[in-house]
Amino acid sequence: MFTNHNKFKNWLLPVLFFVCSPTLVSAQKKETPLYKNPKTPVADRVKDLLGRMTIEEKVGQLSTLLGWEMYDKKGTTVVVSDKFKKAAEAQQIGMLWATLRADPWTQKTLETGLDPYKSALATNALQKYIIEHTRLQIPVFIAEECPHGHMAIGTTVFPTSIGQSSTWDPMLIQSMATAIAKEARLQGAHIGYGPVLDLAREPRWSRVEETYGEDQVLNSTMGVAMVKGFQGVNNMLNTGVNIISTLKHFTAYGAPEGGHNAGLINTGRRELITSYLPPFEATVKAGALSIMAAYNSVDGIPCSANPYLLDTLLHKQWGFKGFSVSDLGSIDGLVATQHVAADNTDAAAQAMNAGLDNDLGGQIFSAPLLAAVKDGRVSQQRIDEAVARLLTQKFEMGLFENPYVDPKAAQKFARNATNVALARKVAQESVILLKNESNALPLKKNIGSIAVIGPNADNIYNQLGDYTAPQDPKAIITVLKGIKAKLPSAKVNYVKGCAIRDTADVDIAAAVAAAQQSDVAVVVLGGSSARDFKTEYISTGAATVSQATTGVSDMESGEGFDRQSLDLMGKQLELLQAIVKTGKPVVLVFIGGRPLNLNWPSEHVPAIVSAWYPGQEGGHAIADVLFGDYNPAGRLPVSIPRSVGQLPVYYNYQNSSRHDYVEGPASPLYSFGYGLSFSSFKYSDLQAQLTEAEDLNLNVSVKVTNDSNRDGDEVVQLYLRDDVSSVVTPVEQLKAFKRVNIKAGETKTISFVLHKADLSLLNQQMQKVVEAGNFTIKVGAASQDIKLETKININKNYKL
């Protein structure tokens, strides 16, 4: 026993020396620096880490490199690539973008890309390498495209944003965003690019599908829903299921001259502040933590080097707490496209000094930025400010404590049954019934035979939209599949008939024969944003348009595919006309990414349904509507013009002379907010009560009765007109809306509350005020379907 005690003492003495030695205690403290202590306030951790970083390490945090080049698949596992190792050593990288992306641009297919399990393996490998091979062990941010689902293999594909806004249901969109965020985060992503908040006032522009439409109030509401879904209601970034939302594209990107993507934008300052900026302001104040500068310039100043936008507005006026990032290659554009910078070092200095924090692509915030710092054109203080904004979010997300994810959890959650059901729900609510003459819809389920015709009837990629990864065909329900599932006993006669663009791929005769042999014909036409591996791309990822008329892809929309006209391309209209000529009942289903010319169908086809790009469950959702299992209530988030000669044709144009043309009306074919239902609704008892206190509350209520024999949703819309104002204001402006379910025969009272900001304008001195005078309150089912009006009078002016 004594011997054992001596052995214990002999073992303990070196340990006590090790613990108590001042030199070793000091060494232990160095091994656990302040920034690695999770109990330390984030601001102190950031300050401590900044104090340890070299200028090269700081600049490395400000670059975002292309991520899909940073891994290699090795049998059943995934390892970091040599390119990643070199980047980690040479550039001290802080962020990657599109690491898990798969599409023709990245050349990642179902075979060469990553499923959810291997995606998690890949991001874990990247983090592990950084932690084991860099001095300060700062985890990398992984940013991914997430506008209508995480753009990666095996994830859920929801309707594109134009369809999401057609639901007019922000709580549903928040639920969708929550699911997208979890799918992405479980695979190792931290940032989701989206929502896109651009006003779509130019339908020839190729990216209309990515927006929420033409109205700032609808865009703001949907944008806030996405931010809350991505980040959590209270920005709960360290939950392991939430991601940072990157707002796009800051700003006024969606109304380029001639419809040219990234083209010139001409807007006055008042219109910029009143129309284009409100969706960004609303989402920033809802807590968004990242924002992307747009390619375009505003009033001659590029958005990527605009101190008013990136500093004064964002941080000083709106209180933005996050970081800004360029669009891919947009800082390069200061030199190559916009010609406001002499060289890359000049471009780096302009962008950084304007307030831009991060370079997507990483070509400018690297050696050129270092050169700008060393020659005194960019201050160390400004670099520290930008780096601090990024490091703050890494600490808030808990990446220093837990940089890894569970591959099994990623595999289990991605595209699970709950998310698939949610995709169907969003698709159902997004479907818009544009025409239903003589109750042509719903179709009867006891139908003996049905013809399903058209280039979008059974093409999985044509219904998914841009920013979509390669898909397992079994996971995508086309219209043909949806109808077959709905009518297992009916004879379904399918003929493609023609392609979207290719005039050599035509068989109208077979389509006519199929219609003649059927009781009804469902014709599925429209457009496509489906990229293929033959398409050429510029460095930003935008597609290059092929001018060939034969042997071309279906793609006529999607980034880079701007249009001169809005006509149905190829032989589609000829196909539809031939089917209508058979005399059989015809239903037109429109699938596409932008409003197209529906003049002829609106006159000759009894039933028209718009589904935009409805996502993976689109075929089920459309069939649900066609056969009456779902009562449609989608509403247009954009106006559908009669002609490109009308453009722009958005509903909330400013008071001015607008009259009919020689060739036809000035009004759109279908107006903003429009959409039909299988139910009918009656509006009554509009009340507007104004409380002229300091808060200036306006309470509006209206009774809505479902006077049909079928339960249904109605989207009640409240518009405002300032009758006489010191500056020119819109003829009407949406201020509030609610989608409500009303049972057959039921009456519901719908209430809204407006505040000072809702009644305000920018006066001649550019001050936000409410002016005394009369206002017209309009309530109805669409911007051009107003059911009731009333007036209020405000007795005095108010400042905001």
Salt bridges, closest charged atoms under 4 A:
ASP48 OD2 - ARG52 NE 2.90
GLU56 OE2 - LYS374 NZ 3.96
GLU57 OE1 - ARG135 NH2 2.75
GLU69 OE1 - LYS83 NZ 3.01
ASP103 OD2 - ARG101 NH2 2.89
GLU132 OE2 - LYS128 NZ 2.74
GLU144 OE1 - HIS150 NE2 2.96
GLU145 OE1 - LYS248 NZ 3.51
ASP198 OD2 - HIS249 ND1 2.75
GLU202 OE1 - ARG204 NH2 2.84
GLU210 OE2 - ARG207 NE 2.68
GLU271 OE2 - ARG201 NH1 2.64
GLU281 OE2 - LYS285 NZ 2.81
ASP311 OD2 - LYS316 NZ 2.47
ASP327 OD2 - HIS249 NE2 3.90
ASP357 OD1 - ARG382 NH2 2.95
ASP357 OD1 - ARG389 NH1 2.98
ASP375 OD2 - ARG377 NH2 2.92
ASP384 OD1 - LYS58 NZ 2.77
GLU385 OE1 - ARG382 NH1 2.81
GLU385 OE2 - ARG389 NH2 3.35
GLU401 OE2 - ARG45 NH2 2.54
GLU429 OE2 - LYS425 NZ 3.25
GLU429 OE1 - ARG739 NH1 3.64
GLU437 OE1 - LYS435 NZ 3.76
ASP466 OD1 - ARG531 NE 2.70
ASP472 OD1 - LYS474 NZ 3.26
ASP505 OD2 - LYS496 NZ 3.00
GLU556 OE1 - ARG563 NH1 2.74
GLU556 OE1 - ARG594 NH1 3.26
GLU559 OE2 - ARG207 NH1 3.32
GLU574 OE1 - LYS571 NZ 3.65
ASP624 OD1 - ARG424 NH2 3.01
ASP624 OD1 - LYS486 NZ 2.55
ASP629 OD1 - LYS445 NZ 2.57
ASP629 OD2 - LYS486 NZ 2.79
ASP685 OD2 - LYS703 NZ 3.71
ASP713 OD2 - ARG739 NE 2.95
GLU714 OE1 - ARG635 NH2 2.86
ASP723 OD1 - ARG721 NE 3.96
ASP723 OD2 - LYS791 NZ 2.82
GLU732 OE1 - LYS778 NZ 3.62
ASP785 OD1 - LYS787 NZ 3.24
